[in-house]
Amino acid sequence: ALQRQLVASVIATKGAITPLSYTPILDYTDDVFAAVEGIAGPLLADAIKIARKADRNAATDAAGDAAVKQLCGEGSAFAGREKEVKEAVRSLTKKLVRKRIVEEGVRIDGRGPRDLRPVSAEVRVLPSAHGSGLFQRGETQVMNVTTLAMPRMNQMLDTLTPITEKRYMHHYNMAPWANGETGRVGSPKRREIGHGALAERALLPVVPSQEDFAYALRLVSEVMSSNGSTSMASVCSSSLSLMDAGVPIKAPVAGIAMGLVYAEGKYTSLTDILGAEDAFGDMDFKVAGTADAVTALQLDTKIDGIPADVLAAALDQAKEARLKILDVMNAAIAAPRTEVAESAPKITSITIPLDKVGEVIGPKGKVINTIQQETGADISVDDDGVVGIVTIGAVEGWRMEDAKARILAIVDPPKAELGAVYNGRVVSITKFGAFVNILPGRDGLVHISKLGRGKRINNVEDVLTLGQEIEVRVDDIDDKGKVSLSPVGDGPEPPAGGSSSAPRESSGSSNNGGPVTVSFDDAFDSEIAGELGDLGPGGSAGGEGGDRDDRGGRGGDRRGGRDRGPRRHR
């Protein structure tokens, strides 16, 4: 409509438009084709019967060279028209191939319309890879390699769709030498990207969900040799490679390319087309699927339309070939391996309460980083808004199990026992003592008064350092689960020249010259009183312990006698 408006506006301002006359440019004229047919016809008729691709191409090129030499030489009738002669040779080759299929029912390599080329399948061709498969159909050969990784290796997507990442990736590569040619090997082009996407979609319906198989999956198909439908060979090799890697796919998938020749009102469907049959035929119909269902389709046609019954017959013919290919693949590997390769990471996923995610990660990732360093496992934490999802991976299974046990202990920490002795590690140091980790997810306080072997110390750092191991005994566990600890035996050695005065007294208790049992609450209040002075009855623990004895202060009431409100414990 816009074009018509433009034409109308031009006519209105500049007058009528005079059409330009032109002569159509033809690839070749009839006299050129007749001359080529007389010279190259017998040679091409023999060349198209050669089954091997390289030999057939050489014979076809020789026939074309003979036609060019005789028809385009100096003083010849078609001198300077080499391009037309070459186009006529190609057109004659196409005509002979199609005529032989329609009239004789014989294809280029001697097969019938429904015949499949020899098929072979092999797995574990690369022992060090997580999974590998080699599939060959005639002169088409594709090797696929599967790599398993942690979910954080999923491909990030930045598209207009709501999908932000992809865990199953398939990449397709075809170097020039796969066609017996030389050339530059660079980044994938449009053809490679399209073939890889088709093979990826063919396998996607059978790939397990992330809940059932937590790995990120990357498959790479390398075309070793090409003579028709490398994309469908990539589907077959991908299926082999996935099963070899131990990926529990729902069913193996195979693919086949169907062709069509339409001439004289007759449709002839071809199974497993060659590259030349794709070029000279009227259809390229790729069909991939399991024994029970089709998982992917792609149809290219060169004619105006294909009747529904012809397509239905082609699908039935494709299923017949697909089942034969699946039989060969099942002979190589009938089911996915029960375990992933020894070189692959071992991965497990656990769900945790959403409010425990912060505890597992720790401040600035301290907890999770410590677990990763000590176990050698790779850990990622995520959430879906309802629960936290922790994914743990390691090449050695015992490392994965060790990390899993530590995380579960944080989520549901074991209980400390009164009077029990533990070999702990100092995780935090304060002015009034040190917090010691005695069990996964369970810390206790060693008050400063219990350190120094009966001698008074001014700083906890004088006898303890972060990360230091210390043997401690559980002295008290209050009703909130807070644990009070004391060193076992002599405890850490105080600094030289330390004071021999008695340790600080706990409120309401006397000192007999040894360490005093002080609860977490008393230790906290004692430290606050020492810093802020006597807070009075209003400064007690908000009903948690009633009124406490007055404590002498060094600095008086710095807050004007105001209630300091409820305490926050560590």
Secondary structure as UniProt FT lines:
FT   HELIX           2..14
FT   HELIX           30..47
FT   TURN            48..49
FT   HELIX           53..71
FT   TURN            74..75
FT   TURN            77..80
FT   HELIX           82..104
FT   TURN            108..109
FT   TURN            113..114
FT   STRAND          119..123
FT   TURN            127..128
FT   STRAND          131..137
FT   TURN            138..139
FT   STRAND          140..149
FT   HELIX           151..153
FT   STRAND          155..156
FT   STRAND          165..166
FT   STRAND          168..173
FT   HELIX           176..179
FT   HELIX           190..203
FT   HELIX           204..206
FT   TURN            210..212
FT   STRAND          216..225
FT   HELIX           230..244
FT   TURN            245..246
FT   STRAND          254..263
FT   TURN            264..265
FT   STRAND          266..271
FT   HELIX           275..280
FT   STRAND          283..289
FT   STRAND          294..301
FT   HELIX           308..332
FT   TURN            342..343
FT   STRAND          346..353
FT   HELIX           354..356
FT   HELIX           357..361
FT   HELIX           363..365
FT   HELIX           366..375
FT   STRAND          378..383
FT   STRAND          387..394
FT   HELIX           397..411
FT   TURN            418..419
FT   STRAND          421..430
FT   TURN            431..432
FT   STRAND          433..439
FT   TURN            440..441
FT   STRAND          442..447
FT   HELIX           448..450
FT   TURN            453..454
FT   HELIX           460..462
FT   TURN            466..467
FT   STRAND          469..477
FT   TURN            479..480
FT   STRAND          483..487
FT   TURN            489..490
FT   TURN            496..497
FT   TURN            507..508
FT   HELIX           520..532
FT   HELIX           537..539
FT   TURN            542..543
FT   TURN            558..561
//
